[in-house]
Amino acid sequence: MKLLSLFSTLLCATTAVAGNSPHKRNVFNKAKPVLERRVANEPFRHPEIQKRASSFFATNKTAPFSVNGTGIPEVNFDVGESYAGLLPISDDPAETRKLFFWFFPSTQAKVQEEVVIWLNGGPGCSSLSGLLTENGPFTWESGTVAPVQNPYSWTNLTNMLWIEQPIGVGYTQGTPNITNEVELAAEFRGFYKSFVDLFGLYNWKTYITGESYAGYYVPYIADGFIQANDTKYFNLAGISINDPIIGDETVQQQVVMLPYVEFWQNLLYLNESFMETIRAHDKECGYTDYYNKYFTFPAPQGPIPVLPDPYNSENYTCDQFDNFYAAILQVNPCFNIYHITETCPHPFSQLGIVNTGDYQPPGAQVYFNRTDVQEALHAVVGTNWMQCTDVNVFGNGNDSSRASDASVGPANNGVLQRVIEYTNNTIVGSGDLDMLLSTNGTLFAIQNMTWNGAQGLNEYPSTLLYAPDHPEYNGGALAGSGYQGVWTKERGLTFYTARLAGHELPGYTPGVAYRMLEILLGRVEDFSSTESFTTQSGNYTGNGTIYKRGVVEMENLL
């Protein structure tokens, strides 16, 4: 199954519910874990949302888009100032197609002249799914009964803009007619110009972030900003993409699949006779030799050759991804390619059923398909909102009719290269528990990319990544701290991993993603920094005792 087709079939991932650990084996016999010491009698209360006497964003023009922060259905707390609605993709009065947005000014008291955009992928998936389950002010995770405040909301750091795009996704209005990502970027620029005019954000720095198929969206839109040569509206300052599709699908997915499964074999538990057969297929298809020869650090000099399309064979022997996926489902029928530790049952998601077999309780409603939610967000009431649309967002286009260089991915056609060289502030992340777009698959695509005068990375990422400890205790929104992965930076490109994250990295490891955003915005130098989050004080209290956060305390737990 082709990778782009696989995205269309599986669409967006479901999210996981973290279980409680009883620590039965005295792992912490020398020091109790920090979490147990800061369990409070009262549930977590988010720091008071700043109430500006005179909001920069509240004007007569923006009033029709203002959202009542205390009136979000099912959310029993004030989410603060925000604006939502539809804006056209062009200033042509005859243009009726519109994209939907939800904009949250930062909760920081001082207005910072910057905007961070978040995009989910698909193609055709709603960015509101990221808001609700990853990095928004409130989250409603799969299998839970109600939304909770998100201590790791990106709005704590900056002004956040979640955009549903392209036309055909979520609450957007109109019929899709684009056929490639270049045209998508042009429509996006039209929308963003409307947004900047609405709020008066001229010359503000803009950062574009996203995940999955946004590995295409983000670089193409960023490149479109660069080509516009107009910093009044398109002042690009950096980008970040996690678990992205950026390269040749055979290299990024098929070639790395056997090494990935062998690394996680103790978890996946495939029988040895199957593994012997699949290793033979891997050699016959040329993947084993190709991986050993070209997946090197430093990168081989010159373009890495393109492998034959595995889907053209009669028996699909070389479609290693589907071969493994089918076998793993026999062992674990609830296996999730987006987060490989999940087992049965499928938890219900407020975003709706994504995969066949997902559980849906009787009478359950998709959150963004509710009339009261649509009214609160100024969407067109009656819109059939879907987490991932069943409409072809590229209109009458298909893979073969897209831009001639789109099929090889933005890492290998010059698009991502131009963005890195323009910003020198590009961050690519990967969740190690994501099988769909694995860490080494993304690195393989990068090794075939030339930027700032050299090809690929000189060394495999190995510097330890640190996520600070944190004072919040909130059973619905927890984040791990300490050493959480590895990272490296070369010539304006930072690559990092989150060991326990799946495909939706900010949802599974919110502390790592929060640190990433601090780095992108220039608040923190890099992932080796052990300083506290910039939005938190150095000390915190728990059960009446003051605890000092820092590396020493974490090292005592290791």
N, C-alpha and C positions, 0 to 999 in steps of 0.2 A: 504494500500500500504506500503510495507516495506520501511524503511528509506533509505537503500542503493539503493533500486530501485527508490525511489523518487528522490534521487540525480541524478541518471542516466537519469530520465525523465525530471526533471526541470533543471538539470545541473546548470550552473552559473546564478547568479541573474543579472537582469538589474539594473541600477543605477538610482537614483532620481535626479531631477532638483529642486534646492531650489528656492522658490518664494520670491518675495519682500514683506516686511511687511510695510504697510502704517502707522502703529501706530495711528489709528484713534481714539482710546479711551483714549488718553492722558496718556498712561502707563508711559511715561517718562516725566511727567509734572514737576517733581522736578529736573531732570537732563537729558540732551540730551544724547542719546546713543553714545558711543565712535565711532561707525562706521560712524555716520552722521558727526562727527567732523573731520574725516580724509579722507573724499572724496576729491580726488585731481583733479586738472584740467587735469593732464596727467594720462594715465593708468599706472598701476604698472609696474616697471622695476625690474627684479630680480637682486640682488647684483651681481656685476661682477664676472663671473666664473673665478676661479684661472687659470692663464696660467703659468704652471710650466716651467721654462727654460729647465729643463731636467726631463721629467716625469719618475718616477720609473717604470711605467708599459709599456712604449713604447720601445720595443726592436725589433730586427729582427724577433724573433719568433712570437711576437704578431702582427706584422705589417699586416699580411693577415686578421686579425680580426678587425682592426681599423675601426671605423665608423666615417664618416665625420659629425661633430657636427652641421654644417650649411647646411647639405644636407638631413635632414630628411623630407620626403614629407609632405606638409601642415604645417610644423612647421617653423614659420618665425623668429626664434631666435636661437642662438647658444645653444645647449644642453650640450656642453662641451665634454670632453674626454670620449669615451666609446668604448667597444669592443663587437662584437657579432659574432655568428657562431655556428658550430657544433663540438662536441668533442666526441670521442668514450667512451663507458661504460666499456672498458677493455683495458689493454695494450697488449692484444693478437693481433698480426698483422692480424689474420684472422677475427677479429671482425669488422663487418661493421655497426652495429647499433650505432646510435649517438643521444645524447641529445642536444637541442638547448639552448643557453644562451645569455643574454645581460648583460654586466658588466659595471657599472659606478663607476670609482674611486670617492672618496669623493671630494667635491669642497673645502674642507678645505686645507689650504696651506701645512700643515704638514701631511705627509702620516702616518696614524695610522695602525698598524699591526693587522688588524682585517677585517673580511668579514661578512656581514649579508646576508643570503640567504632568498629569499621570494618564497613561493610556494602557488599557488591556489589549489583548491580541485577538486571536481567532484564526483567520480574519473573520470579523463579524461579531466579536464579543464586547459586551458593555463595560466601560470603565467604572460604572457604578458597582460592579462586583468587586473591584479592588477597594473601593471606598468602604463597602459593607463588610468585607472579610479580611482586609489587609492593613491599610494605612490611613483610614478615615477617623474622624472624631469619635465615632461609635462603631462597634463591630457586632455582627450577629453571626457567630460561627455555626457551622453545621452541627446538628445534634443538640444545640442549646435552646433554651425556651424563651430567651429574651435578649435584646441588645444590651451591651455594657459599654461604659466609657472606655476609651482606648488611651491608656497612659502614653503610648508610643505613637499617637497621631502625628502625622507630619505637619499638621497645622500648628503644633507647638513651636516649630522652628521657622516656618515661613508661610507665605500666602499660597494656598493650594487650589489647583483648578483640575477637576476631573471632567473629562470631555468624552461624550459618546460620539464616535466617528468610525468609519465614514457614513455617509447617508445609507440608511437601511438598518442601522443598529439602534436598539433600545427605543428611546423616545424621539429620535430624529424624524424629520418630516421630509417626504419627497421620494422620488424613484432614483435608485442608483444608476449612474451612467458612465462612471469612470472605468477604465480598463487596465490601469497600472498605478503604481505607487507615485509616479511623478505627477499624474493628474490628481491623485489623492492629496499630495502635498500642496498643490495649487488651491484646491478647495479648502484645505485646512488654513492656509494663509488668509483666505478671504474671511473665514470665520474669525480668526484671531484678530484681524484688523478691526472687525466689528466689536469684538470684546474689548480691545484696547480703547477704542473710541467711547464705548459705553462707560468705562470706569476711569478714563483719563490717565492710563498707565503709560504714557509716552516715554520712550527711552528706558523703561524698566528692564532689568536683566531678566532673561527667560531661560529656564532650565527645562528640558524635556526628558521625561522618564517613563519607563514602562517595562513590560515583560512579555515573554513568549513571542507571538507574531509581531509584537511591537518592536522586535529586533529588526523588522523591516520598516514599520511605521516611523519609529523615532529617528533613525538615520536619514531616511528620505525627507521627512518633514524638516529636520534640522538643516539638511543640505538645501532645501527649498528656502529656508530663512536666510542662509548664506547667499544664495543666488539672488535673492531679492535686493540685497545691498541697501537695506533701509533699516537702520538701527532705531529709528523712531518707533517702528512697529515690531521689528523682528530682531531684537538685540540678544542674540544667542550667546549664552555664557557657559553652557556645558550640557552634557547628556549623561544619562545612566540607564542601562538596560540589564535585566536579569533573566537568566534562563532563556536566552534569545535564539531564534532561528536567524542566523546571519550568513551561513555559507552553503556550500553544495550539500544537498541532502544525503547523498550516499556517504560522503566523508563524515558529515556531522552526526549521522545516526547509524548507518549500517556497519561501517568499519569499526567503530568503537564499541559495538554492542557486546561482543564476546568478552573482551577484557572487562567491561563493566559488570556483566553477570558473574564472571569468575571472581571478581573482587567481593561481590556481595553474596556469593554462593551459600555461605552459612545462614543467611537470612532467607534466600529464595528457595533453597533446598530442592534443586532439580536433580533427578537421578543420574548416575554416572553413565549409563548406557546412552541416554539422550545427549549428555555432554560430549561423549566420544563422537557421536554422529554429527553434532553441530560443529565441533572443532574440524572435522573432515570437510564439511561444507565451507567453513571459513577459509581453509587453505585452497580448496578448489576454486573458490570465487576470487582468490587473490587478495583477500582482506588481511590475512595474517602477515604476509610479506610486505604489503603496502603499509600497514600500521608500523611494523618494525623499521621500515626504511625511511618513512616520511614524518612520523610523529616523533620528532627529535628537537632537542633544545641545546644549542641554538637551532633555528629553523634551517632546513636545507636551502641552498641558494637557488633562486629561480622558482617559477611557478610549479606547484605540485600538480602532477598530471591528473586529469579527470578520469574517473573509473566509469565503466559501462553502467547503464541504467539497469538495476537489478530487477525491474518490473517488466522488462521486455522478454525475459526467459519464459518458456512454456510452463515450467513447474514452480517458479518463484523460489527456487532453492536458495538463491542469494539474498532473499528478503529476510535478513537475520532478525530484524526487529519483530516482524510478525511471527516468525518461527518461535522466538523466545516468548513473546507475549502470550501466544496460544498455550505454550507449555506451562508457563507460570500460572495461568488461570486454572489449569487442572489441579495445581497444588493449592492455590489460594484463590477461590472463585470471586473474592472481592478485591483482588489485587488492583492497586491504583498506580498507573504508570507515572503519575505526577508526584507520588510520595510513596515509596515502595514498602514502607513498614506497615501500612494499613492492612487490616484484616476485616472479616465480617463482624457485624453487619454494616451496610452503607448507612451513614447518618443522613437524616433529612436536611436539606439546605433550603433556606428561605429564598434562594435565588432560583429554585426550581430544579426539576429533573434534568440532569445533563447526560448521564450514561444509562443505557437500558439496564433495568434492574435496580436503579436507585430507589430507596424507600421514600414513599410519600404517605403521611398519615391521612386518614379520612378527613375531608374538609379543609385540608391545608391549602393556603394561598401563597402564590409567589408575591414576595413583599412589594416589589416595584410594579406589580400588576394590579395592586389594590387602588380603588377609586380615591380613598382618603389620602393615600401617599401621592398619587398623581396630582391631586388638587393642591396639596401642601407644597409641591415642587414646581407648580406652574407648568406641568406637562399637559399635553392634549389628553383629556380624560377619555378613556376608551381605547387608548393605544394598547395593542397587544405586546407588552414588553416581554422580551426573552433575554435570558442571560447571554445567549449566543444565537443570533438570528438564523432562520432557515432561508433567508433571502441571499442571493449572490450579490455581495456588496461591490463587486466589480462589474455590475450591470450585465451586459451581454458578453463580457470578457471572460476569458479563462486563462489558465497558466500560459498557454502558447501565445495568447494575444496581448500579454503584458509587455512592458518595456523590454527591449531585446536583452538588456543586461540584468533583468530582475531575477531570472531563474538561478543564477549562480550566487545570489545573496549579496547584501551590501558590504560584507567584509572583503569580497573578492572582485567587486566591479568599480571600486574607486569612491563609492558614496561614503562609507564609514571612514575611509582614509581622509577625505576632505574635511569631515567633521572633526576628527581628532586633531588634524593639523591646524584647523581654524581656532579651536577652543583650547587645545592642550589641557582639556578637562573632561575626559571621557572615562566612565567607570562601567565595567562589565562584570556582572556577578553570576554565580551559579550555585544552586542548591545541590549538594552531593546526592541527595535521595531522590532526585528527579531522573527517571529513566527515559522519558520522552526526548529531552534535550540535555544530555549528560554533560558533566564538566569537561571531560576530555574531548567530547565532540565540539564544544564551543572553542576550546583551546586549539583544536586541529584547524578550525576555520581561521583562527587568528594567526596560526603559523603560516598560512598561505596568503597573508595580507602584508603589504609593504606600507609603512607610514614613517614620516619624518626621517627618511633616508636609509631605512633598514627594514628587513623582513622579519616578522614574527618576534617572539620573546626570546631573549638569550638564555633564560633559566626557567625551569618549571616552577610555578609559584610554591614557595616554601616558608616565607616569613609568617610567623604566627599572627593571627588576627585576634584582636582583643575587643570584647564588648563589655562596657562598664557594668558594674553592679548597679542596682536601682532601688529606690526606697518604696516604690508602690507595691502594695499587695492587693491584687484583684484577681479572684479565682477565674474570672472570665477573660482575662487578658494578661497572660504571663509571658515573660521573656527570659531566656537563658543569658547568663553572663559568664565572664571569664574567656578562656581561649576557645573560640568557636569555629575556626577555620584557618585558612592561609591566604596570603595575598602577595602581589608583586606590582611594581610600577616601572614602566619604561616608555620614555619619549612621549609623554602626555597621555598614555593609556594605563589605567589601573585595572587589574583583574583580581577578583577575590572569590573565595568560596565560603559557603556556610554549611558546615558538616551535617547539621540536622535539619536543614531546609529541604523542602521539595520544590516543585515548580513555582509556586507562589511564595517567593522568598520572604517578603515583608510580613506575610501572614504566619509563616512557621517560625521565623526567627526575627521578630520585630526589633529586638535590640540591635542586631547586626545591621538591619536596614536603616534604623534610626541613625546609627553611627555613619553609615554610608552617606546619608543626606547631609550630615554635618560636614563631611569631607568635601562633598560636591559643592556645597555653599561656601567653603573656605573657612568654616568655623573651627575645624580641627585639621591637623596636618595630614595624618594618615591612619591606617588601621592598626598601627603599632602603638598608638597613643594610649596611655592608661589613665588619662584624665577623665573625670566624671563627665557625663553628658552636660552640654553647655546650658541646658535649661534646668539643671538641678543644682541644689546646694551641696556642699561637701559632706554634710552630716545628715542623718535622718533619725527619727525616733520610731521605736516599735515596742509596745507594751511598757512604755514609760522609761525605756533605756535608750541612751544615745549610742549609736554604732558608727564607727568611722569606716567609710567605704574605701576600697583600694585594692591594689594587687596583693598585698601581704595577706589580707583576709582570704582572698581567693586561693592563694598558694597553700594556705593551711588546710584547705578542703581537698587538695589533690593528693 
